Amino acid sequence: QVQLVESGGGLVQAGGSLRLSCAASGGVFRMNNMLWYRQAPGKQRELVASITSGGSTNYANSVKGRFTISRDNAKNTVSLQMNSLKPEDTAMYYCAAHSIITARDYWGQGTQVTVSS
Protein backbone atom coordinates (compact mmCIF):
# COMPACT_ATOMS: atom_id res chain seq x y z
CA GLN A 1 0.00 0.00 0.00
CA VAL A 2 1.32 3.42 -1.00
CA GLN A 3 0.32 6.59 0.80
CA LEU A 4 0.80 9.96 -0.86
CA VAL A 5 0.67 13.36 0.82
CA GLU A 6 0.82 16.56 -1.21
CA SER A 7 1.91 19.96 0.02
CA GLY A 8 2.85 23.35 -1.35
CA GLY A 9 -0.39 24.59 -2.80
CA GLY A 10 -1.72 28.07 -2.17
CA LEU A 11 -2.73 31.39 -3.64
CA VAL A 12 -0.37 33.15 -6.02
CA GLN A 13 -0.63 36.01 -8.49
CA ALA A 14 -0.40 35.39 -12.20
CA GLY A 15 3.22 35.14 -13.26
CA GLY A 16 4.27 33.77 -9.92
CA SER A 17 5.66 30.39 -8.92
CA LEU A 18 4.77 27.53 -6.63
CA ARG A 19 6.46 24.26 -5.85
CA LEU A 20 4.31 21.27 -5.05
CA SER A 21 5.72 18.29 -3.22
CA CYS A 22 4.42 14.79 -2.75
CA ALA A 23 5.78 12.51 -0.05
CA ALA A 24 5.29 8.80 -0.55
CA SER A 25 5.37 6.03 2.01
CA GLY A 26 4.90 2.31 1.61
CA GLY A 27 5.78 0.30 -1.44
CA VAL A 28 9.03 0.69 -3.35
CA PHE A 29 9.17 4.32 -4.43
CA ARG A 30 11.83 3.90 -7.09
CA MET A 31 9.59 1.33 -8.79
CA ASN A 32 6.72 3.81 -9.15
CA ASN A 33 5.97 6.02 -12.08
CA MET A 34 4.89 9.30 -10.51
CA LEU A 35 2.33 11.67 -11.92
CA TRP A 36 0.70 15.00 -11.22
CA TYR A 37 -2.90 15.55 -12.25
CA ARG A 38 -5.16 18.53 -11.82
CA GLN A 39 -8.88 19.11 -11.81
CA ALA A 40 -10.54 22.47 -12.13
CA PRO A 41 -14.17 23.00 -11.10
CA GLY A 42 -16.52 21.64 -13.73
CA LYS A 43 -13.70 20.07 -15.73
CA GLN A 44 -12.29 16.60 -16.08
CA ARG A 45 -9.13 15.59 -14.34
CA GLU A 46 -6.14 16.03 -16.62
CA LEU A 47 -2.60 14.72 -16.56
CA VAL A 48 -0.15 17.57 -16.04
CA ALA A 49 3.22 15.85 -15.83
CA SER A 50 4.74 12.45 -15.27
CA ILE A 51 8.11 10.96 -14.47
CA THR A 52 8.93 7.31 -14.89
CA SER A 53 10.91 5.15 -12.52
CA GLY A 54 13.83 5.70 -14.90
CA GLY A 55 13.48 9.47 -14.83
CA SER A 56 11.84 10.12 -18.19
CA THR A 57 9.44 13.04 -18.09
CA ASN A 58 6.37 14.07 -20.02
CA TYR A 59 4.21 17.19 -19.87
CA ALA A 60 0.84 18.40 -21.01
CA ASN A 61 1.18 20.92 -23.83
CA SER A 62 -0.44 23.57 -21.67
CA VAL A 63 2.39 23.48 -19.13
CA LYS A 64 5.45 22.70 -21.26
CA GLY A 65 8.24 25.16 -20.62
CA ARG A 66 6.61 26.37 -17.39
CA PHE A 67 6.37 23.29 -15.15
CA THR A 68 9.12 20.87 -14.18
CA ILE A 69 8.60 17.50 -12.52
CA SER A 70 11.40 15.86 -10.57
CA ARG A 71 11.85 13.03 -8.14
CA ASP A 72 14.18 12.21 -5.27
CA ASN A 73 14.29 8.46 -4.76
CA ALA A 74 16.37 8.85 -1.62
CA LYS A 75 13.66 10.97 0.01
CA ASN A 76 10.66 9.25 -1.62
CA THR A 77 9.39 12.54 -2.96
CA VAL A 78 8.23 13.95 -6.25
CA SER A 79 7.97 17.66 -6.91
CA LEU A 80 6.31 19.92 -9.42
CA GLN A 81 7.92 23.30 -9.93
CA MET A 82 5.38 25.63 -11.48
CA ASN A 83 6.56 28.92 -12.97
CA SER A 84 4.81 31.65 -14.92
CA LEU A 85 1.51 30.59 -13.45
CA LYS A 86 -1.69 31.57 -15.19
CA PRO A 87 -5.25 31.86 -13.87
CA GLU A 88 -6.13 28.81 -15.95
CA ASP A 89 -3.70 26.78 -13.85
CA THR A 90 -6.11 27.13 -10.95
CA ALA A 91 -7.15 23.65 -9.88
CA MET A 92 -6.82 20.94 -7.29
CA TYR A 93 -3.54 19.19 -7.94
CA TYR A 94 -3.20 15.50 -7.22
CA CYS A 95 -0.14 13.34 -6.88
CA ALA A 96 -0.46 9.80 -8.19
CA ALA A 97 1.74 6.74 -8.25
CA HIS A 98 1.63 3.82 -10.62
CA SER A 99 3.48 0.80 -9.31
CA ILE A 100 5.30 -1.04 -12.08
CA ILE A 101 5.50 -4.04 -9.74
CA THR A 102 1.79 -4.44 -8.97
CA ALA A 103 0.28 -2.24 -11.72
CA ARG A 104 -1.84 -0.56 -9.04
CA ASP A 105 -2.52 3.15 -8.90
CA TYR A 106 -2.52 5.30 -5.78
CA TRP A 107 -3.72 8.85 -5.21
CA GLY A 108 -3.10 11.62 -2.77
CA GLN A 109 -5.79 13.86 -1.32
CA GLY A 110 -4.83 16.85 -3.41
CA THR A 111 -3.58 20.37 -2.81
CA GLN A 112 -5.34 23.50 -4.06
CA VAL A 113 -3.57 25.93 -6.35
CA THR A 114 -5.27 29.25 -7.03
CA VAL A 115 -3.79 31.79 -9.43
CA SER A 116 -5.27 35.26 -9.31
CA SER A 117 -5.23 37.60 -12.28
Backbone torsions as a table, in degrees:
resi	resn	phi	psi	omega
1	GLN	NA	131.3	-179.9
2	VAL	-109.7	131.4	174.1
3	GLN	-111.2	138.0	-177.9
4	LEU	-126.5	132.7	179.2
5	VAL	-129.5	118.1	178.8
6	GLU	-90.8	154.8	174.3
7	SER	-153.3	166.1	173.7
8	GLY	104.4	-5.1	178.7
9	GLY	-71.6	171.9	178.9
10	GLY	163.8	-165.8	-179.9
11	LEU	-105.2	130.6	-178.7
12	VAL	-143.3	151.2	177.0
13	GLN	-79.0	154.8	177.1
14	ALA	-55.1	137.9	-176.9
15	GLY	92.1	-10.5	-179.1
16	GLY	-84.3	-174.0	-176.4
17	SER	-131.8	152.0	171.1
18	LEU	-143.1	152.9	175.4
19	ARG	-124.1	116.8	176.7
20	LEU	-93.0	143.8	176.2
21	SER	-127.7	151.5	178.6
22	CYS	-135.8	119.2	178.8
23	ALA	-100.1	129.0	-178.4
24	ALA	-110.1	144.2	173.1
25	SER	-138.2	152.7	-176.6
26	GLY	82.3	158.4	179.6
27	GLY	68.9	-165.5	178.6
28	VAL	-116.9	99.1	-170.0
29	PHE	-55.1	-43.6	-173.4
30	ARG	-67.1	-13.2	179.1
31	MET	-99.0	14.1	177.0
32	ASN	-106.8	135.5	161.5
33	ASN	-79.1	135.7	-177.0
34	MET	-114.1	141.7	-173.8
35	LEU	-138.4	151.9	169.4
36	TRP	-118.3	127.9	174.8
37	TYR	-116.3	164.9	171.6
38	ARG	-143.5	153.9	177.3
39	GLN	-141.0	118.8	176.9
40	ALA	-92.3	156.1	180.0
41	PRO	-55.6	129.8	178.0
42	GLY	77.9	4.5	-178.4
43	LYS	-121.1	161.6	177.2
44	GLN	-76.8	155.0	176.3
45	ARG	-67.3	135.9	-179.0
46	GLU	-127.4	147.6	177.3
47	LEU	-78.0	126.0	-178.7
48	VAL	-95.7	-49.4	-176.7
49	ALA	-158.3	154.7	178.1
50	SER	-144.6	154.9	175.8
51	ILE	-141.2	128.3	-177.2
52	THR	-80.1	172.8	176.9
53	SER	-61.0	-27.1	179.1
54	GLY	-88.5	-3.1	175.8
55	GLY	98.2	3.2	177.1
56	SER	-74.9	139.5	-176.1
57	THR	-117.0	156.7	176.6
58	ASN	-148.8	146.7	-175.6
59	TYR	-134.9	150.2	169.4
60	ALA	-66.6	147.3	-178.8
61	ASN	-57.7	-33.0	-175.4
62	SER	-68.7	-16.5	-177.6
63	VAL	-119.2	-2.6	-179.1
64	LYS	-58.5	134.2	-180.0
65	GLY	85.7	-10.6	-179.7
66	ARG	-116.0	-35.4	-177.7
67	PHE	-107.9	146.8	176.1
68	THR	-134.5	126.0	176.4
69	ILE	-100.1	141.7	178.1
70	SER	-148.3	162.2	179.3
71	ARG	-137.7	151.0	176.5
72	ASP	-125.7	100.2	-176.0
73	ASN	-69.3	-22.9	178.3
74	ALA	-72.2	-31.1	-177.5
75	LYS	-104.6	-1.2	-178.6
76	ASN	56.6	45.2	-179.7
77	THR	-130.4	153.2	171.3
78	VAL	-130.4	141.3	-176.3
79	SER	-126.4	156.7	174.8
80	LEU	-132.0	106.8	176.0
81	GLN	-86.1	122.4	-176.3
82	MET	-118.5	115.4	179.4
83	ASN	-114.2	164.1	177.9
84	SER	49.2	48.8	-175.6
85	LEU	-65.5	146.3	-179.1
86	LYS	-120.6	155.7	177.2
87	PRO	-54.5	-32.9	179.5
88	GLU	-71.7	-5.9	173.1
89	ASP	-82.6	-7.2	179.5
90	THR	-61.3	124.2	-177.1
91	ALA	-177.5	170.6	166.1
92	MET	-86.7	128.5	-178.9
93	TYR	-104.6	131.2	-177.1
94	TYR	-118.8	136.2	171.5
95	CYS	-91.2	140.0	178.2
96	ALA	-138.1	151.9	178.1
97	ALA	-128.2	136.5	173.7
98	HIS	-117.0	114.3	-179.7
99	SER	-77.8	124.2	177.4
100	ILE	-82.4	-3.7	175.8
101	ILE	-87.7	-48.2	-174.3
102	THR	-104.6	-12.1	-176.2
103	ALA	65.9	18.3	178.0
104	ARG	-92.6	153.5	177.8
105	ASP	-111.1	144.7	179.8
106	TYR	-132.6	149.5	-175.9
107	TRP	-131.3	146.3	169.7
108	GLY	-87.0	179.3	-177.4
109	GLN	-83.8	-16.6	177.3
110	GLY	99.1	154.9	175.0
111	THR	-137.2	135.7	-173.8
112	GLN	-84.0	132.1	172.3
113	VAL	-118.7	124.9	178.4
114	THR	-125.4	124.4	-179.2
115	VAL	-113.5	118.0	-178.7
116	SER	-92.6	148.2	-178.6
117	SER	-90.3	NA	NA
